[in-house]
Amino acid sequence: MSVWRKATTYQRQHGSVYSWLQAIIHHRAIDRVRSSGHRDCQWSPLQSEGEQDPPSPQREVWEEAWQQEQQSLLRTVLAQLPIEQRHVIELAYFGGYTHAEIAEQKHIPLGTVKGRMRLGLQKMKHLLQEKGLDTAS
């Protein structure tokens, strides 16, 4: 159709019919390549297949809510422990102290620290199970 529409533009003094047809086909091919390249850029997928979104630096709302709930539950359970057990657990888990450092700081035998820690953790496990939380994980 393009050749038919452009038939009036052919001029014998500028070259043969064959070269005129080649020029039309050549320019038409260039236009096609350019338009498909442009279309591919416009419609390229944002993600490749199998590619996952990168992790977001912000925590999800549900993660934040669950962490707050866990913290609240831990505070409640810790408050139910005898004070001696609560202190050694807080120093170990929140203060980062070793059993030996706690014994030295509190001026009590190392065996007493370990005993209070074991009893306190057992009681915490029992209290968390009563609230329906699985403490195996």
BELFEN-V759620 format. One record per backbone hydrogen bond with DSSP energy under -0.5 kcal/mol. CO is the residue of the C=O (numbers start at 0). NH is the residue of the N-H. E is the energy in kcal/mol with one decimal. If there is no record, write none. Layout:
# BELFEN-V759620
<<CO/NH/E> <CO/NH/E>>
This chain:
# BELFEN-V759620
<<0/4/-2.7> <1/5/-1.7> <3/6/-0.8> <5/8/-2.1> <6/9/-1.1> <10/13/-1.7> <11/14/-1.2> <15/19/-2.0> <16/20/-2.8> <17/21/-2.4> <18/22/-2.1> <19/23/-1.8> <20/24/-2.6> <21/25/-3.0> <22/26/-2.5> <23/27/-2.3> <24/28/-2.4> <25/29/-2.2> <26/30/-2.2> <27/31/-2.0> <28/32/-2.5> <29/33/-2.6> <30/34/-2.5> <31/35/-2.4> <32/36/-2.2> <33/37/-2.1> <34/38/-2.4> <35/39/-2.6> <36/40/-1.8> <37/41/-1.9> <38/42/-2.1> <40/43/-0.6> <47/50/-1.8> <59/63/-2.1> <60/64/-2.5> <61/65/-2.5> <62/66/-2.6> <63/67/-2.2> <64/68/-2.2> <65/69/-2.5> <66/70/-2.5> <67/71/-2.3> <68/72/-2.3> <69/73/-2.7> <70/74/-2.3> <71/75/-2.1> <72/76/-2.6> <73/77/-3.0> <74/78/-2.0> <75/79/-0.7> <76/79/-1.0> <77/80/-1.4> <81/84/-0.5> <81/85/-2.5> <82/86/-2.4> <83/87/-1.6> <84/88/-2.0> <85/89/-2.8> <86/90/-2.5> <87/91/-2.1> <88/92/-3.0> <88/93/-0.5> <89/93/-1.9> <89/94/-1.5> <90/96/-2.3> <97/101/-2.2> <98/102/-2.4> <99/103/-2.1> <100/104/-2.6> <101/105/-2.9> <102/106/-1.0> <102/107/-1.9> <108/112/-1.7> <109/113/-2.4> <110/114/-2.3> <111/115/-2.7> <112/116/-2.4> <113/117/-2.5> <114/118/-2.7> <115/119/-2.6> <116/120/-2.6> <117/121/-2.2> <118/122/-2.3> <119/123/-2.4> <120/124/-2.4> <121/125/-2.3> <122/126/-2.7> <123/127/-2.7> <124/128/-2.2> <125/129/-1.9> <126/130/-1.1> <127/132/-2.5> <128/131/-1.4> <132/134/-0.6>>
